[in-house]
Amino acid sequence: MTPARLCDTLPGMRIHVFTSDVRLPRPREEVFAFFSDARNLEQITPPWMKFEIVGSEEVVIQKGTLIDYKLRIHGLPLRWRSEITVWEPPALFADRQLRGPYRLWIHEHRFTEENGGTRAYDQVRYAVPGGRIVNALFVARDIREIFEFRSRKLQEIFPAP
């Protein structure tokens, strides 16, 4: 995993980039299928975030799908809505925050075949209210911890056969 870094600047907004990757000893189609079920997000999100998908209907993920969540960040309850903006099974999908705590959140998920398994790669481009200072004090660390939890959990879910 690499730390968040300053990527770009849009008018009035500093964009940071965080990347993470994990090798899973399972076929790409199996790993992608797991990510295609929105209910699985709860499994790979740290319990301290109290992450929950809102609504009782099963979410069918495809380009244009909207997903609503409830979660907590540092104990504060938040609502989050994301849209699937790219859907290219079994190689890639991307989502962006429409409503939530970030000024910008674009999360790209890539899946590549590697030595009989799958490399799951994440890239998050984000901007935060309060800019560089808030990112340095809180956000970058939180994102790193979330993705470290996610990597460990994915390795539990997809053990070597």
N, C-alpha and C positions, 0 to 999 in steps of 0.2 A: 504494500500500500504506500501511496505517496501522500504527503500532506497537501492540504489545499494550497493553491498558489494563485497569485494575481494573474488573470488571463488577459483581460481586455477591459476597456472602459467604454461604456455607453454614456450618453449625456446624463450626468448626475448619478451614475451607477457604476460601481466597481464590480467586475465579475470575477469570481474565484472559480477554480477548477479543482475537483477532487477526483482521483482515480483509485480504483481498487480492482483486484482480480483474484480469482481462486480457481485452482484446478480441481475438477471433480471427476472421479474415475467411472463415469457413466456416459452413455451415448448422448450426443447433442439433442436428439429428438426427445429423450426422456427428461433432460434438464429443462429444455424449453417448455415442455408440457407442464412441468411443475410451475414455472413462472407464468404460464397462461391461465392459471387458476388464481384469481385475485384473493381468494380465501387463504392461500398459502402465504400471503404477505404477513399475516398475523404471526405465523410460525417463525419468520426470519427477522422480526422486529423485536428489539429488546423489551422485556416485560415492563421495565420501568416507564416505557412510553405509553402503556395502556392503549395500544393501537387497536382500533376496531373499525371495520367497514360498516358504514351506515346503510340501512335498508335490508330487507329480508330477501329480496330477489337475488338469484344467482347472476353474477356479473359475467357477461360474455365479452372477453377482451378482443378488440379489433380496432382498427383505425377509427378514431372519433369517439370511442367509449369514454364515458365520464364515470369517475369513481370518487365517492365521497367517504371520508374517514373522520373519526374522532381520535384524538390522541392528546398526550400531555408532554409538554416540554418544560423541564424544571418545575413540574407540578402544575403548570398553567394549562387549563383545558383549551384546546384549539380545534377548529374545524379545518379540513383540508379538502380541496377538490382538485383532482388531476384529470387530464385528458390524454388519451393515447394518441400521439401525433404521428408515429411511424409504427407499422406492423408488418414485418417481413419474416415470418416463421421459416425455418427454425434458427435464423441467424441474428435477428436484430429486432428490438422494439424500443420506443422512446416515449416518455411521458413528460408533461410539463404541468406545473402548478398553475391552476386558474385562481384559486383562493387558498390562502394559507399564510404562514409566518414570514415567508421570504419575499423579497422584491422580485426575484427571478429564481426559478428552479426548473432546470431541464435535465432529465436523467435518461441517459442512453445506456441500454443493456445490450451487450454483444456476446454471442456464443460461437466459439470456434472449436472445430475438432482438433484434438491434440493427443497424439500417442495413445489412441484407443479411448480417450476420455474427452472431456469438454473443458475449455477455459471459459469461465464466465467473467466478463469484464464490464465494469461499471465506470461511467464518466458522468459526473454531476457538475453542471455549470450553475452557479448560484450567486445571488447578491443579497445582502442583508441590510435591514434598516440599521443605521448607526455606522455602516461602512466598515472600514479596516479595523477599528478598535474593537467593535462588538465581535467581529469575526475572530480576531486574535484572542480575545478573552474567553469567548464562549463557543461560538458556532463551529469553528474548525475542529476543536477537540470533540464536540458532540458528534459531528459527522464521522470523524475517525472512529469513535467508539461504537457508533451504530453499525458501521461497515465491518469492523472487527467482529462484533457479535454475529452479524450476518454470515461472514465467512466461516466462523466456527460452526454455526448452526447448519449451514449447507453441507459442510463436511460430515456432520452427524447424519443428516438426512440421506446423503449419497455416499455411504461408505464403500470402500473397495469390495468388489464381489468375492 
